[in-house]
Amino acid sequence: MINHPITRLGIISALHEEQEGLVQAMQGAATVAHGMRDYTMGQLWGIDAVCVLSRIGKVAAAMTAIMLVEKFGVTHILFTGVAGSGDALVRVGDIVIGEALVQHDMDASPLFPRYEVPLTGIARFPSDSRLSGQLAGAARGFVDSDFMEVIGKEERHDFRLGQPTVHRGLIASGDQFVSSRAHIERLKVAHPGLLAVEMEGAAVAQVCFELGVPFAVIRTISDNANEDAATDFMRFVKSVAARYAFHIVRRFCQDAPGRPD
Ligand code: SAH
């Protein structure tokens, strides 16, 4: 794919708390309601951007990504949100950047190999390496310079957050909230290298692949996709997730190439 500068950046999250503060930080913000979503356009630290909440699940995310490209003219897409851990080394509070995304509930076998999206020949959709690399830089900047300041002592204690690690690898998406040890173990076996599970990323990946739009996905780990997932998820999203997303997106925009000085 040709590496062109970001002319207009689409930023998607599933939930309000995963994007909190970004719309308020926009210069010259204007909102257009379309298809049950609010698309807010404006400047984010010098980048022309459109922020939108997709709501939850693959179809919701696909619809939002298509609209961003076809109706709002975005040239690049960033998904920011939370996810369940898909590996013992990936802990609550860590950050996962998707190098590739798979739909773990796709199964058209025996007509097509399991997990392959029919007629694309692909099971694992790669994210844009340049965008993902930039995002990893922003995430490391957040961990090294912002984390201790913006995540309070109480939250760090309550969620047992140490210095977060930034991981890069496989994210699996499906229309299921994974909340049992048995389920996440099955997914780990089926998808070697799995780091995180969520409900939207691979849908955005497929849309972006089909439309030829570079994209990246960043997820903060909110839970361990086990029996405690629902409780951990709710608490984490309310008190921590937004601060990660805000500062990582800020650093991403401030460092983006092609940005006017
Ligand atoms: N009960 C929640 C439902 C949230 S669904 C509510 O009413 O708001 C979980 C969201 O967080 C999805 O957007 C998904 O992408 C992500 N997520 C976090 N942990 C997950 C997990 N363990 N399994 C699947 N998705 C998860």
py3Dmol code that shows the C-alpha trace and the ligand (Angstrom):
import py3Dmol

protein = """\
ATOM      1  CA  MET A   1       0.000   0.000   0.000  1.00  0.00           C
ATOM      2  CA  ILE A   2       1.274   3.489  -0.837  1.00  0.00           C
ATOM      3  CA  ASN A   3       2.326   5.458   2.226  1.00  0.00           C
ATOM      4  CA  HIS A   4       0.458   8.714   1.873  1.00  0.00           C
ATOM      5  CA  PRO A   5       0.211  11.365   4.593  1.00  0.00           C
ATOM      6  CA  ILE A   6      -2.865  11.518   6.789  1.00  0.00           C
ATOM      7  CA  THR A   7      -5.252  13.909   5.076  1.00  0.00           C
ATOM      8  CA  ARG A   8      -8.174  13.070   7.323  1.00  0.00           C
ATOM      9  CA  LEU A   9      -8.045  10.643  10.258  1.00  0.00           C
ATOM     10  CA  GLY A  10     -11.104   8.660  11.347  1.00  0.00           C
ATOM     11  CA  ILE A  11     -11.082   7.675  15.030  1.00  0.00           C
ATOM     12  CA  ILE A  12     -13.524   4.955  16.082  1.00  0.00           C
ATOM     13  CA  SER A  13     -14.317   3.537  19.510  1.00  0.00           C
ATOM     14  CA  ALA A  14     -17.143   1.245  20.519  1.00  0.00           C
ATOM     15  CA  LEU A  15     -18.028   2.971  23.785  1.00  0.00           C
ATOM     16  CA  HIS A  16     -18.216   6.538  24.985  1.00  0.00           C
ATOM     17  CA  GLU A  17     -15.621   5.982  27.708  1.00  0.00           C
ATOM     18  CA  GLU A  18     -13.043   4.733  25.190  1.00  0.00           C
ATOM     19  CA  GLN A  19     -12.967   8.103  23.431  1.00  0.00           C
ATOM     20  CA  GLU A  20     -13.845  10.513  26.228  1.00  0.00           C
ATOM     21  CA  GLY A  21     -12.195  13.920  25.977  1.00  0.00           C
ATOM     22  CA  LEU A  22     -11.236  13.752  22.301  1.00  0.00           C
ATOM     23  CA  VAL A  23     -14.306  15.529  20.971  1.00  0.00           C
ATOM     24  CA  GLN A  24     -13.878  18.219  23.658  1.00  0.00           C
ATOM     25  CA  ALA A  25     -10.254  18.654  22.570  1.00  0.00           C
ATOM     26  CA  MET A  26     -11.244  19.275  18.955  1.00  0.00           C
ATOM     27  CA  GLN A  27     -10.815  22.725  17.398  1.00  0.00           C
ATOM     28  CA  GLY A  28     -13.702  23.918  15.267  1.00  0.00           C
ATOM     29  CA  ALA A  29     -15.790  20.830  15.999  1.00  0.00           C
ATOM     30  CA  ALA A  30     -18.966  20.225  14.008  1.00  0.00           C
ATOM     31  CA  THR A  31     -21.193  17.172  14.426  1.00  0.00           C
ATOM     32  CA  VAL A  32     -23.224  15.418  11.763  1.00  0.00           C
ATOM     33  CA  ALA A  33     -25.704  12.717  12.822  1.00  0.00           C
ATOM     34  CA  HIS A  34     -26.058   9.861  10.355  1.00  0.00           C
ATOM     35  CA  GLY A  35     -27.342   6.294  10.667  1.00  0.00           C
ATOM     36  CA  MET A  36     -27.674   6.420  14.466  1.00  0.00           C
ATOM     37  CA  ARG A  37     -24.171   7.762  15.017  1.00  0.00           C
ATOM     38  CA  ASP A  38     -22.664  11.215  15.652  1.00  0.00           C
ATOM     39  CA  TYR A  39     -19.652  12.030  13.464  1.00  0.00           C
ATOM     40  CA  THR A  40     -17.701  14.968  14.913  1.00  0.00           C
ATOM     41  CA  MET A  41     -15.252  16.664  12.571  1.00  0.00           C
ATOM     42  CA  GLY A  42     -12.523  19.108  13.558  1.00  0.00           C
ATOM     43  CA  GLN A  43      -8.807  19.538  14.190  1.00  0.00           C
ATOM     44  CA  LEU A  44      -7.068  17.341  16.756  1.00  0.00           C
ATOM     45  CA  TRP A  45      -3.591  18.711  17.527  1.00  0.00           C
ATOM     46  CA  GLY A  46      -3.243  19.903  13.936  1.00  0.00           C
ATOM     47  CA  ILE A  47      -4.730  16.790  12.296  1.00  0.00           C
ATOM     48  CA  ASP A  48      -8.022  16.926  10.428  1.00  0.00           C
ATOM     49  CA  ALA A  49     -10.048  14.237  12.230  1.00  0.00           C
ATOM     50  CA  VAL A  50     -13.490  12.678  12.547  1.00  0.00           C
ATOM     51  CA  CYS A  51     -14.452  11.018  15.855  1.00  0.00           C
ATOM     52  CA  VAL A  52     -17.329   8.539  16.097  1.00  0.00           C
ATOM     53  CA  LEU A  53     -18.671   5.822  18.372  1.00  0.00           C
ATOM     54  CA  SER A  54     -19.453   2.625  16.480  1.00  0.00           C
ATOM     55  CA  ARG A  55     -21.295   0.891  19.311  1.00  0.00           C
ATOM     56  CA  ILE A  56     -20.552  -2.770  19.896  1.00  0.00           C
ATOM     57  CA  GLY A  57     -19.895  -5.646  17.493  1.00  0.00           C
ATOM     58  CA  LYS A  58     -18.589  -6.405  14.018  1.00  0.00           C
ATOM     59  CA  VAL A  59     -21.494  -5.117  11.930  1.00  0.00           C
ATOM     60  CA  ALA A  60     -21.697  -1.875  13.923  1.00  0.00           C
ATOM     61  CA  ALA A  61     -17.964  -1.346  13.477  1.00  0.00           C
ATOM     62  CA  ALA A  62     -18.022  -2.211   9.756  1.00  0.00           C
ATOM     63  CA  MET A  63     -20.891   0.196   9.109  1.00  0.00           C
ATOM     64  CA  THR A  64     -19.037   2.977  10.911  1.00  0.00           C
ATOM     65  CA  ALA A  65     -15.773   2.389   9.061  1.00  0.00           C
ATOM     66  CA  ILE A  66     -17.522   2.416   5.680  1.00  0.00           C
ATOM     67  CA  MET A  67     -19.327   5.674   6.494  1.00  0.00           C
ATOM     68  CA  LEU A  68     -16.095   7.303   7.636  1.00  0.00           C
ATOM     69  CA  VAL A  69     -14.484   6.529   4.287  1.00  0.00           C
ATOM     70  CA  GLU A  70     -17.381   6.958   1.877  1.00  0.00           C
ATOM     71  CA  LYS A  71     -19.309   9.820   3.455  1.00  0.00           C
ATOM     72  CA  PHE A  72     -16.748  11.652   5.571  1.00  0.00           C
ATOM     73  CA  GLY A  73     -13.685  11.219   3.348  1.00  0.00           C
ATOM     74  CA  VAL A  74     -11.217   9.856   5.888  1.00  0.00           C
ATOM     75  CA  THR A  75      -7.924   8.580   4.460  1.00  0.00           C
ATOM     76  CA  HIS A  76      -6.772   6.612   7.539  1.00  0.00           C
ATOM     77  CA  ILE A  77      -8.597   4.899  10.413  1.00  0.00           C
ATOM     78  CA  LEU A  78      -7.599   4.388  14.019  1.00  0.00           C
ATOM     79  CA  PHE A  79      -9.620   2.198  16.379  1.00  0.00           C
ATOM     80  CA  THR A  80      -9.081   2.817  20.068  1.00  0.00           C
ATOM     81  CA  GLY A  81     -10.735   0.796  22.820  1.00  0.00           C
ATOM     82  CA  VAL A  82     -10.447  -1.898  25.471  1.00  0.00           C
ATOM     83  CA  ALA A  83     -10.100  -5.678  25.163  1.00  0.00           C
ATOM     84  CA  GLY A  84      -9.800  -8.895  27.102  1.00  0.00           C
ATOM     85  CA  SER A  85      -6.383 -10.483  27.497  1.00  0.00           C
ATOM     86  CA  GLY A  86      -5.539 -13.392  25.205  1.00  0.00           C
ATOM     87  CA  ASP A  87      -2.229 -14.350  26.828  1.00  0.00           C
ATOM     88  CA  ALA A  88      -0.926 -14.795  30.369  1.00  0.00           C
ATOM     89  CA  LEU A  89       1.815 -12.239  29.662  1.00  0.00           C
ATOM     90  CA  VAL A  90      -0.724  -9.595  28.648  1.00  0.00           C
ATOM     91  CA  ARG A  91      -2.004  -8.014  31.846  1.00  0.00           C
ATOM     92  CA  VAL A  92      -4.822  -5.650  32.727  1.00  0.00           C
ATOM     93  CA  GLY A  93      -3.527  -2.141  32.008  1.00  0.00           C
ATOM     94  CA  ASP A  94      -1.178  -3.303  29.234  1.00  0.00           C
ATOM     95  CA  ILE A  95      -1.587  -2.013  25.690  1.00  0.00           C
ATOM     96  CA  VAL A  96      -1.988  -4.201  22.599  1.00  0.00           C
ATOM     97  CA  ILE A  97      -1.468  -2.911  19.073  1.00  0.00           C
ATOM     98  CA  GLY A  98      -2.910  -5.199  16.398  1.00  0.00           C
ATOM     99  CA  GLU A  99      -0.374  -6.346  13.826  1.00  0.00           C
ATOM    100  CA  ALA A 100      -3.074  -8.610  12.398  1.00  0.00           C
ATOM    101  CA  LEU A 101      -6.772  -9.139  13.091  1.00  0.00           C
ATOM    102  CA  VAL A 102      -8.853 -12.292  12.763  1.00  0.00           C
ATOM    103  CA  GLN A 103     -12.614 -12.914  13.040  1.00  0.00           C
ATOM    104  CA  HIS A 104     -12.659 -15.772  15.532  1.00  0.00           C
ATOM    105  CA  ASP A 105     -16.344 -16.529  14.896  1.00  0.00           C
ATOM    106  CA  MET A 106     -15.968 -16.822  11.097  1.00  0.00           C
ATOM    107  CA  ASP A 107     -16.431 -20.426   9.959  1.00  0.00           C
ATOM    108  CA  ALA A 108     -17.472 -21.257   6.398  1.00  0.00           C
ATOM    109  CA  SER A 109     -15.757 -24.652   6.500  1.00  0.00           C
ATOM    110  CA  PRO A 110     -15.636 -26.983   4.698  1.00  0.00           C
ATOM    111  CA  LEU A 111     -16.213 -24.559   1.794  1.00  0.00           C
ATOM    112  CA  PHE A 112     -13.382 -22.302   2.970  1.00  0.00           C
ATOM    113  CA  PRO A 113     -10.706 -22.817   5.592  1.00  0.00           C
ATOM    114  CA  ARG A 114     -11.973 -22.013   9.071  1.00  0.00           C
ATOM    115  CA  TYR A 115     -11.521 -18.274   9.994  1.00  0.00           C
ATOM    116  CA  GLU A 116     -10.835 -17.277   6.383  1.00  0.00           C
ATOM    117  CA  VAL A 117     -13.174 -14.517   5.196  1.00  0.00           C
ATOM    118  CA  PRO A 118     -14.811 -16.124   2.150  1.00  0.00           C
ATOM    119  CA  LEU A 119     -13.621 -14.830  -1.217  1.00  0.00           C
ATOM    120  CA  THR A 120     -10.823 -12.723   0.228  1.00  0.00           C
ATOM    121  CA  GLY A 121      -8.429 -15.629   0.817  1.00  0.00           C
ATOM    122  CA  ILE A 122      -7.475 -14.024   4.136  1.00  0.00           C
ATOM    123  CA  ALA A 123      -7.975 -15.025   7.767  1.00  0.00           C
ATOM    124  CA  ARG A 124      -5.551 -12.605   9.427  1.00  0.00           C
ATOM    125  CA  PHE A 125      -5.856  -9.076   8.040  1.00  0.00           C
ATOM    126  CA  PRO A 126      -2.623  -7.125   8.563  1.00  0.00           C
ATOM    127  CA  SER A 127      -2.834  -3.580   9.897  1.00  0.00           C
ATOM    128  CA  ASP A 128      -0.870  -0.756   8.267  1.00  0.00           C
ATOM    129  CA  SER A 129       2.698  -1.094   9.515  1.00  0.00           C
ATOM    130  CA  ARG A 130       3.497   2.622   9.395  1.00  0.00           C
ATOM    131  CA  LEU A 131       0.370   3.658  11.328  1.00  0.00           C
ATOM    132  CA  SER A 132       0.838   0.821  13.819  1.00  0.00           C
ATOM    133  CA  GLY A 133       4.475   1.781  14.301  1.00  0.00           C
ATOM    134  CA  GLN A 134       3.487   5.397  14.969  1.00  0.00           C
ATOM    135  CA  LEU A 135       0.851   4.208  17.388  1.00  0.00           C
ATOM    136  CA  ALA A 136       3.375   2.017  19.206  1.00  0.00           C
ATOM    137  CA  GLY A 137       5.622   5.080  19.563  1.00  0.00           C
ATOM    138  CA  ALA A 138       2.718   7.077  21.001  1.00  0.00           C
ATOM    139  CA  ALA A 139       1.840   4.225  23.383  1.00  0.00           C
ATOM    140  CA  ARG A 140       5.436   3.978  24.618  1.00  0.00           C
ATOM    141  CA  GLY A 141       5.510   7.740  25.117  1.00  0.00           C
ATOM    142  CA  PHE A 142       2.348   7.457  27.186  1.00  0.00           C
ATOM    143  CA  VAL A 143       3.764   4.634  29.317  1.00  0.00           C
ATOM    144  CA  ASP A 144       7.117   6.357  29.877  1.00  0.00           C
ATOM    145  CA  SER A 145       5.981   9.934  30.387  1.00  0.00           C
ATOM    146  CA  ASP A 146       2.246  10.197  31.125  1.00  0.00           C
ATOM    147  CA  PHE A 147       1.144   7.027  32.898  1.00  0.00           C
ATOM    148  CA  MET A 148       2.242   7.837  36.468  1.00  0.00           C
ATOM    149  CA  GLU A 149       0.858  11.348  36.165  1.00  0.00           C
ATOM    150  CA  VAL A 150      -2.547  10.688  34.596  1.00  0.00           C
ATOM    151  CA  ILE A 151      -3.490   7.379  36.253  1.00  0.00           C
ATOM    152  CA  GLY A 152      -4.021   8.097  39.956  1.00  0.00           C
ATOM    153  CA  LYS A 153      -2.458   6.127  42.798  1.00  0.00           C
ATOM    154  CA  GLU A 154      -5.842   4.721  43.761  1.00  0.00           C
ATOM    155  CA  GLU A 155      -6.535   3.294  40.297  1.00  0.00           C
ATOM    156  CA  ARG A 156      -3.032   1.888  40.043  1.00  0.00           C
ATOM    157  CA  HIS A 157      -3.573   0.176  43.384  1.00  0.00           C
ATOM    158  CA  ASP A 158      -7.137  -1.041  42.692  1.00  0.00           C
ATOM    159  CA  PHE A 159      -6.283  -2.552  39.311  1.00  0.00           C
ATOM    160  CA  ARG A 160      -2.789  -3.622  40.392  1.00  0.00           C
ATOM    161  CA  LEU A 161      -1.316  -1.683  37.486  1.00  0.00           C
ATOM    162  CA  GLY A 162       2.446  -1.738  37.280  1.00  0.00           C
ATOM    163  CA  GLN A 163       4.360  -0.038  34.500  1.00  0.00           C
ATOM    164  CA  PRO A 164       2.259  -1.136  31.487  1.00  0.00           C
ATOM    165  CA  THR A 165       3.818  -3.111  28.643  1.00  0.00           C
ATOM    166  CA  VAL A 166       3.128  -2.304  24.987  1.00  0.00           C
ATOM    167  CA  HIS A 167       2.578  -5.514  22.999  1.00  0.00           C
ATOM    168  CA  ARG A 168       2.234  -5.940  19.236  1.00  0.00           C
ATOM    169  CA  GLY A 169       0.575  -8.980  17.689  1.00  0.00           C
ATOM    170  CA  LEU A 170      -2.657 -10.796  16.926  1.00  0.00           C
ATOM    171  CA  ILE A 171      -6.098  -9.524  17.996  1.00  0.00           C
ATOM    172  CA  ALA A 172      -9.206 -11.693  17.550  1.00  0.00           C
ATOM    173  CA  SER A 173     -12.682 -10.199  17.163  1.00  0.00           C
ATOM    174  CA  GLY A 174     -16.112 -11.805  17.346  1.00  0.00           C
ATOM    175  CA  ASP A 175     -19.686 -11.005  18.291  1.00  0.00           C
ATOM    176  CA  GLN A 176     -19.184 -12.451  21.761  1.00  0.00           C
ATOM    177  CA  PHE A 177     -18.084 -10.972  25.071  1.00  0.00           C
ATOM    178  CA  VAL A 178     -15.569 -13.595  26.168  1.00  0.00           C
ATOM    179  CA  SER A 179     -16.080 -14.263  29.870  1.00  0.00           C
ATOM    180  CA  SER A 180     -15.105 -17.821  30.642  1.00  0.00           C
ATOM    181  CA  ARG A 181     -11.761 -19.476  31.162  1.00  0.00           C
ATOM    182  CA  ALA A 182     -12.787 -22.383  28.905  1.00  0.00           C
ATOM    183  CA  HIS A 183     -13.713 -20.031  26.041  1.00  0.00           C
ATOM    184  CA  ILE A 184     -10.532 -17.964  26.122  1.00  0.00           C
ATOM    185  CA  GLU A 185      -8.442 -21.137  26.356  1.00  0.00           C
ATOM    186  CA  ARG A 186     -10.131 -22.489  23.205  1.00  0.00           C
ATOM    187  CA  LEU A 187      -9.440 -19.230  21.390  1.00  0.00           C
ATOM    188  CA  LYS A 188      -5.773 -19.293  22.417  1.00  0.00           C
ATOM    189  CA  VAL A 189      -5.381 -22.797  21.010  1.00  0.00           C
ATOM    190  CA  ALA A 190      -7.212 -21.931  17.785  1.00  0.00           C
ATOM    191  CA  HIS A 191      -5.219 -18.695  17.233  1.00  0.00           C
ATOM    192  CA  PRO A 192      -1.530 -19.119  18.066  1.00  0.00           C
ATOM    193  CA  GLY A 193       0.052 -15.821  19.045  1.00  0.00           C
ATOM    194  CA  LEU A 194      -3.229 -14.345  20.286  1.00  0.00           C
ATOM    195  CA  LEU A 195      -2.779 -11.294  22.510  1.00  0.00           C
ATOM    196  CA  ALA A 196      -6.272  -9.828  22.908  1.00  0.00           C
ATOM    197  CA  VAL A 197      -9.971 -10.466  22.242  1.00  0.00           C
ATOM    198  CA  GLU A 198     -12.557  -7.836  21.430  1.00  0.00           C
ATOM    199  CA  MET A 199     -15.616  -7.301  19.235  1.00  0.00           C
ATOM    200  CA  GLU A 200     -14.815  -4.813  16.447  1.00  0.00           C
ATOM    201  CA  GLY A 201     -11.219  -4.651  15.238  1.00  0.00           C
ATOM    202  CA  ALA A 202     -11.270  -7.403  12.613  1.00  0.00           C
ATOM    203  CA  ALA A 203     -14.426  -5.962  11.059  1.00  0.00           C
ATOM    204  CA  VAL A 204     -12.722  -2.589  10.599  1.00  0.00           C
ATOM    205  CA  ALA A 205      -9.720  -4.485   9.232  1.00  0.00           C
ATOM    206  CA  GLN A 206     -11.814  -6.232   6.571  1.00  0.00           C
ATOM    207  CA  VAL A 207     -13.528  -3.007   5.489  1.00  0.00           C
ATOM    208  CA  CYS A 208     -10.203  -1.177   5.289  1.00  0.00           C
ATOM    209  CA  PHE A 209      -8.645  -4.036   3.337  1.00  0.00           C
ATOM    210  CA  GLU A 210     -11.497  -4.021   0.826  1.00  0.00           C
ATOM    211  CA  LEU A 211     -11.459  -0.222   0.452  1.00  0.00           C
ATOM    212  CA  GLY A 212      -7.651   0.088   0.465  1.00  0.00           C
ATOM    213  CA  VAL A 213      -7.559   2.357   3.526  1.00  0.00           C
ATOM    214  CA  PRO A 214      -4.658   2.128   6.020  1.00  0.00           C
ATOM    215  CA  PHE A 215      -5.801   1.397   9.569  1.00  0.00           C
ATOM    216  CA  ALA A 216      -4.480   0.555  13.023  1.00  0.00           C
ATOM    217  CA  VAL A 217      -6.076  -0.848  16.178  1.00  0.00           C
ATOM    218  CA  ILE A 218      -4.996  -0.116  19.743  1.00  0.00           C
ATOM    219  CA  ARG A 219      -6.555  -1.765  22.772  1.00  0.00           C
ATOM    220  CA  THR A 220      -5.997  -1.294  26.475  1.00  0.00           C
ATOM    221  CA  ILE A 221      -6.530  -4.543  28.379  1.00  0.00           C
ATOM    222  CA  SER A 222      -9.546  -4.183  30.686  1.00  0.00           C
ATOM    223  CA  ASP A 223     -10.069  -7.791  31.783  1.00  0.00           C
ATOM    224  CA  ASN A 224      -8.822 -11.362  31.498  1.00  0.00           C
ATOM    225  CA  ALA A 225     -11.761 -12.653  29.403  1.00  0.00           C
ATOM    226  CA  ASN A 226     -12.617 -15.024  32.267  1.00  0.00           C
ATOM    227  CA  GLU A 227     -15.449 -15.272  34.806  1.00  0.00           C
ATOM    228  CA  ASP A 228     -14.421 -11.892  36.339  1.00  0.00           C
ATOM    229  CA  ALA A 229     -14.397 -10.147  32.956  1.00  0.00           C
ATOM    230  CA  ALA A 230     -17.725  -8.301  33.179  1.00  0.00           C
ATOM    231  CA  THR A 231     -16.983  -6.738  36.586  1.00  0.00           C
ATOM    232  CA  ASP A 232     -13.373  -5.873  35.757  1.00  0.00           C
ATOM    233  CA  PHE A 233     -14.397  -4.486  32.374  1.00  0.00           C
ATOM    234  CA  MET A 234     -17.025  -2.097  33.783  1.00  0.00           C
ATOM    235  CA  ARG A 235     -14.716  -0.699  36.475  1.00  0.00           C
ATOM    236  CA  PHE A 236     -11.739  -0.336  34.158  1.00  0.00           C
ATOM    237  CA  VAL A 237     -13.679   1.358  31.383  1.00  0.00           C
ATOM    238  CA  LYS A 238     -15.207   3.865  33.801  1.00  0.00           C
ATOM    239  CA  SER A 239     -12.059   4.894  35.630  1.00  0.00           C
ATOM    240  CA  VAL A 240      -9.001   4.210  33.457  1.00  0.00           C
ATOM    241  CA  ALA A 241      -9.616   3.514  29.749  1.00  0.00           C
ATOM    242  CA  ALA A 242     -10.408   7.059  28.612  1.00  0.00           C
ATOM    243  CA  ARG A 243      -7.147   8.447  29.968  1.00  0.00           C
ATOM    244  CA  TYR A 244      -5.061   5.944  28.062  1.00  0.00           C
ATOM    245  CA  ALA A 245      -6.936   6.623  24.816  1.00  0.00           C
ATOM    246  CA  PHE A 246      -6.812  10.402  25.140  1.00  0.00           C
ATOM    247  CA  HIS A 247      -3.084  10.682  25.762  1.00  0.00           C
ATOM    248  CA  ILE A 248      -2.086   8.047  23.212  1.00  0.00           C
ATOM    249  CA  VAL A 249      -4.185   9.713  20.488  1.00  0.00           C
ATOM    250  CA  ARG A 250      -2.753  13.112  21.492  1.00  0.00           C
ATOM    251  CA  ARG A 251       0.802  11.823  21.127  1.00  0.00           C
ATOM    252  CA  PHE A 252      -0.085  10.070  17.875  1.00  0.00           C
ATOM    253  CA  CYS A 253      -1.492  13.287  16.342  1.00  0.00           C
ATOM    254  CA  GLN A 254       1.332  15.477  17.647  1.00  0.00           C
ATOM    255  CA  ASP A 255       3.928  13.199  16.063  1.00  0.00           C
ATOM    256  CA  ALA A 256       2.047  12.418  12.839  1.00  0.00           C
ATOM    257  CA  PRO A 257       4.020  13.132   9.668  1.00  0.00           C
ATOM    258  CA  GLY A 258       2.439  15.553   7.243  1.00  0.00           C
ATOM    259  CA  ARG A 259       1.073  17.589  10.109  1.00  0.00           C
ATOM    260  CA  PRO A 260       1.207  21.366   9.556  1.00  0.00           C
ATOM    261  CA  ASP A 261       3.717  23.074  11.932  1.00  0.00           C
TER     262      ASP A 261
END
"""
ligand_1 = """\
26
SAH
N -21.847 -4.799 29.218
C -21.163 -3.881 28.383
C -20.878 -4.593 27.096
C -19.563 -4.230 26.566
S -19.041 -5.324 25.349
C -21.999 -2.648 28.179
O -23.170 -2.694 28.484
O -21.477 -1.608 27.747
C -17.316 -5.144 25.522
C -16.632 -4.113 24.698
O -15.279 -4.045 25.089
C -16.631 -4.443 23.223
O -16.689 -3.258 22.472
C -15.309 -5.208 23.037
O -14.612 -4.802 21.873
C -14.459 -4.881 24.271
N -14.081 -5.999 25.152
C -13.470 -5.834 26.353
N -13.282 -7.016 26.966
C -13.776 -7.980 26.136
C -13.895 -9.399 26.256
N -13.486 -10.044 27.327
N -14.486 -10.078 25.220
C -14.923 -9.411 24.139
N -14.859 -8.060 23.999
C -14.299 -7.333 24.986
"""
view = py3Dmol.view(width=600, height=400)
view.addModel(protein, "pdb")
view.setStyle({"model": 0}, {"cartoon": {"style": "trace"}})
view.addModel(ligand_1, "xyz")
view.setStyle({"model": 1}, {"stick": {}})
view.zoomTo()
view.show()
